[in-house]
Amino acid sequence: MAERKRYDYKALIETSEALFVAAGLDELIARTVAEILVEADLLGYETHGLQFVPAYLSAIETGRLAKSGSPEILNDSGNGLLLDGQGLPGQWNVVHALELASTRIAEHAVVAVSIRGSGNISCLATYVKRAADAGYMALLATAGTTPVVAPHGGRAGATSTNPIAIGAPTNGGPVLIDFSPASTTNRMLERTRRAGERLPETWLVDNEGALSDDPATVLEDKPPGAILPIGGDAHGHKGFALAIIVEMLAAGLAGQARDSRLAYGDCNVYLQLIDPEKFGGGDRFRSEIGALADLCREVAPRDGYDEVRMPGDRSMQRYAAQIVDGVALHPEIVARMAPCLEKYGVAMPHTL
């Protein structure tokens, strides 16, 4: 693999924003999308950050993503809202929903926002981190309509990868949980195929029901195979159950996904913001979760493990280091952005 080069995160935001604006995206929306993508790379979610730039540019150019506007409130009960994402970039929609929920949380202990018809929202951890930094607990889930993950025991896709994330403040760094009920992600499949490699394990099932580690099983075969739910054959019923929970939250509450296909956009979103202050108290919440985190970290590691980490520890370590030392971009990201930069006459930032 080529050497990773480091870039100033602010410069990466400016460059990405310039590309999106050049493609026709509203400047404020472009800035929001760029910030979220770079935050994903800062946290180490390198398949869900700037990796998306070429795909987003294509979606903007072809009209699959709306270039301007704001999500529309369709239903408002005070602490529960349904938004129409208007086919806008998911980052713009979710940041808008988070800001809207933040204004309502003063009057309510819990605020929930459902978004239908949104563009891809990329890395979920970026949003729940923002909520945790503000002292709130947040749950975020998203479900698309592309059937790529098999139900337990099946050989064809029924759900999308359906990621879910939770962020919570502590008296130290935040707890950040961001994962999918699927054994791998679409972006990892695509990157592995482009590299001519195979997955580390048999996380896929082919169209005849055999386990596979070949991305072509899903991306090229006709009919396609599918990604297995987490847990594989032994415990995949648990991953499948979690995928259904995400569908209920993100698609079911939006009221427009499976039974009636999305009119535009490619996903539905569920955001829940919780104010610990209105329960046992914010200080007590941070203290309790911080104590739990310390308890887990103090457990002696097994052979082969250097330490026990809480979800989010490694991401926050990477975030802190890359803010100072620069973002170490995966070589493929730089290579895939190069034609876009050339097309729009935007320069890649200097390396550090």
N, C-alpha and C positions, 0 to 999 in steps of 0.2 A: 504494500500500500504506500502511496506517495506520502511524503511528510506533511503533517498538518501545519498550516500557517495561521498565525494569530492576527486578529484584527480588532481595532478599537470598537467597542459595541455601539458607541454613539455614531461612528462613521458608517457602520453597517445599517443602522436605522435610517440615516440620511440617504444612503445609496438605494436601499430597498424602497423607501418612500418615493425617491425620484423616478424609479422604474414604474411604479404603480401610477404615479401622476402622468408620466409620459404615455402610458397606455390608455389614459382617459379617466382614471379614478379620481373622485373628488379628493382634494388635498387633505382635508381633515380625516377622511376615511382612510386614505393611504397611510397617513401617519400612524393611525391606530393599528392597522394591519401590520405595518413594519415593526412597531414596538412589540407587539405580541409575538411575532415570529422570532425576533432577536432575543426576547426574554426566554423563549423555549430553548434556543441554543445556549444561552447563559446557564440555564438549569441542567443542560446535558441531554435534552430530548431532541437529539440531532436529526431524527427522521420526521420531526413534526415542527420544525422551525423554518429556516430559510430554504430548506429542501422543497418547500411548497411554492417558491417564487415562480418558476416556469409554468406550473399548472395554473396558478392564479392569474398570471398574465394572459395565458391562453383563454381562460374563462372570461376575463374582462374584454379581451379583443373580440371574442365571438358572441358577446352579449349574454353568456350564461350566468354572469354576475352583474347585478345592477351597479351602475357607476356613481349614483348619488341618491340621496334620500335618507330617511330614518325609519326604523320599525314603527308600525302603527299599533296602537292599543285597540284590541278588539273586544276585550272583556276586562272589567276592573271592579274588584270587590274590596279594594283597599289593601289587603295583604295577599291577594291573589290576582295575578294578571295574565292575560293571554295576549301575546304580541304577534303580529304578522311581520315576519322578517323581510318581506318584499324582495326576496332573492338577493339581498345585500350580502357582502362579505361577513362571515360568521363572527369575526373579531369585532367588527363594528356593532353587530347585534348584541353580542354577549356583554361587551363593555357597557353598552347603553342599558342593558337589563340590570347589570350590577350597580350602575349609578342610580337607576330608578329604584331598585330595592333598597339601596343605602339611604335614600331620602324617605322611604316609608318605614324603615326599621325603628325610627324614633318613636313611632306610635304603636308598633307591633313587635311581639317577641320573635315572630317568624314571618318572612315574606317569601313567597314563591312566585316565580315568573316562568311561564311556558312560552316558547317561541316556535312558531311553525314557519316552514318555508325559508330556512336560512341557508346561506352558503356554509361551507366547511369551517369549523371553528379552530382547527389545528390543536395545539397542546392545551389540555384542560388544566394542567397544574398552574399555568400562568395566571389564570383567573382566580382560582381558589387561594393562591398565594397572596394576591392583592387583597382579597377579603380578610385573610388571616392577619396580614400586616395592619389592617384597620381595626383588628380586635374581634372580628366576627368568625363564626364557623360557617363554612359554605359547602354545599353539595352541588355538583354539576354533572349532568349526564347528557349524552347526545346519541341519537339513533338515526341512521340513514335508511334508505330503502333498497340499497344494493345487496342482494342476497349472497353473501360470501362466506358466512360462518354456518356450519352444519348444526342442526339440533343433535343432542346426544343420541348416538346410534344411527345417525343418518349419513348419507353419502353426497348430499347436495346442500348448497347454501340456503338458509332461510332468513337469517338476520344479518345486519351489518356487524362490524366489530364492536359497536355499542360501548365505547369507553365511559368510565365513571370516575369522578375525582372528588376528594374531600380534603379541605384545608382547615386547620385549626391552630389558633395561637397557643403558645405556651409561655412559660417564664424564661424560655431560651429561644431557639429557632422554631419556626412553625413545623407542625406535622403536615406533610404533603403526600397524599395517597392519590395516585393516578395510574389506572390500569384498565385493561380490557378483559371481558369474559372470553375473548378469543386467544388462542395459543400464540398468535403472532399478529402483526399489523399488515395492512395493505402496503404501506410504504416500505416496510422491511422486505416484503415479498418482491416488490419492484426493484429495490436496490440489489437484493441478492441475485435476481435474474440478470440485471444489467452487468453484474460482476462475473457472471458465468459460474456462480457457486451454488451450493446447496445449503439448506437450513441446518442448524446444529443438531436438530432432532426431527423425528417424524411428526410434525405438527399439522400435517395435511392428510386428507383422505381423497383418493382419486375417484373417478366416476364409476369405478367397479367395486369400490368399497375397501380398497387396500390402502394401508398407511403409506405416506410418502414424505420425503424431505425435498422434493423438487418443485420449485415455484411454478414451473410450467404446468403442473397439475391443475392449478387454479387459474393461471394467467393465459394459458395457451390451449389446453385440451378442450375438445368439443364433444359432448357437453363438459363444462368445467367441473372439477372436483370442488373441494371446499376446505376452509380452515377448520380445525377441530376446536371445540370449546376447551378452555383451560381445564386440566384434570385428565385429559385423554380418555382412554377406554375405562380406566379404573374409577375416576372421579369426575368425569365430564358432565355428569348430571348436575353438578354444583355450578360449573361454569355456564351451562345452559340455563339454569334457573336464574342466575344473575343477569344473563342477557335478557330474559323475559321481564325481570324487574326494571331494567333500563328502558325497555320498550314501553312498559306501563307508564313510567314517569315522563319520558321524553316524547314518545309518539302518542300514547293513549290520551294523556292530558291535553296535548295539542289538538287532538280530534281530527287529525288529517295526516295519514301516513300509509297505513296498510289497506284498510277497507276502501279509502278514497285516496288515490295517489297524490303526491305533492304536485301542486300546480306549477311550482318553480322552486329553485333552490334544491339542495340535496340532503338536508337533514332537519330534524326537529331537536329542540334543546329544552332541558329543564334545569332551572337554577333555584336553589333554596338558600336563603341567607338567614342565619340564626344569631340572635344577640344573647350571649351567655349572661350578660348583666341582668336580663329579665328572668333568669332562672335562679341558679345558685349563686350568681354574681360573677362578674368578669375576672376578678382577681382569683377567686377560688377555682374557676374553670382552668385558668392558665397554670395555677399551682398544681392542681390535680393531674392535668395532662402532662405537665412537666415532670411531676414525680413518677408517673407511669413510664415516661420516656427514659428517665434516669434508671429506673428499675430494670427496664429491658436492656439498656446499654451496659449495665453492670454485670449481666449474666456472662459467665465464662464461655468463650467461643469453642465450638467443636473443632476437631482437627480439620484443617483445610480452610478455616475461616479466620481472618485476622481479628475481627471484632463483630459485635452485634450492633446493628444500626437500626434506627427508627426510619420509617418511610419519610423521605425528604432529606435525610441527613446528607447523603451523597450529593443530591441536587443543590442543596444550599452551600455545601463546600465548593462545588464547581462554580456556583453563582458568584460567591465571594472572591474566588481566585480569578475568574475570568473578567470580572469588573475591573480588576487591577492589571492583570497580565494580558488581557485580550482574549477574544473568543477563538478557540482552536477549532476552526471549521473542518468538517469532514471533507477530504479532497474532492469527492463527487459533487458536493454542493457548489464549490467554486467553479468546477468544470461545467456544470449544468447552467449556472448563471451567466457564463461567459457569452454565449450567443445572444442572450437577452440584453446584456450590457452593450454589446456591439450594435444590436438592432436599434436601440434607443439613444445611443451616444452617451451613455452614462459610464463613468469610470469606476472601477473597483477601488476601494480604499487601499492605501499603502499598508503593507504588512508591518507588524511591530517587531 
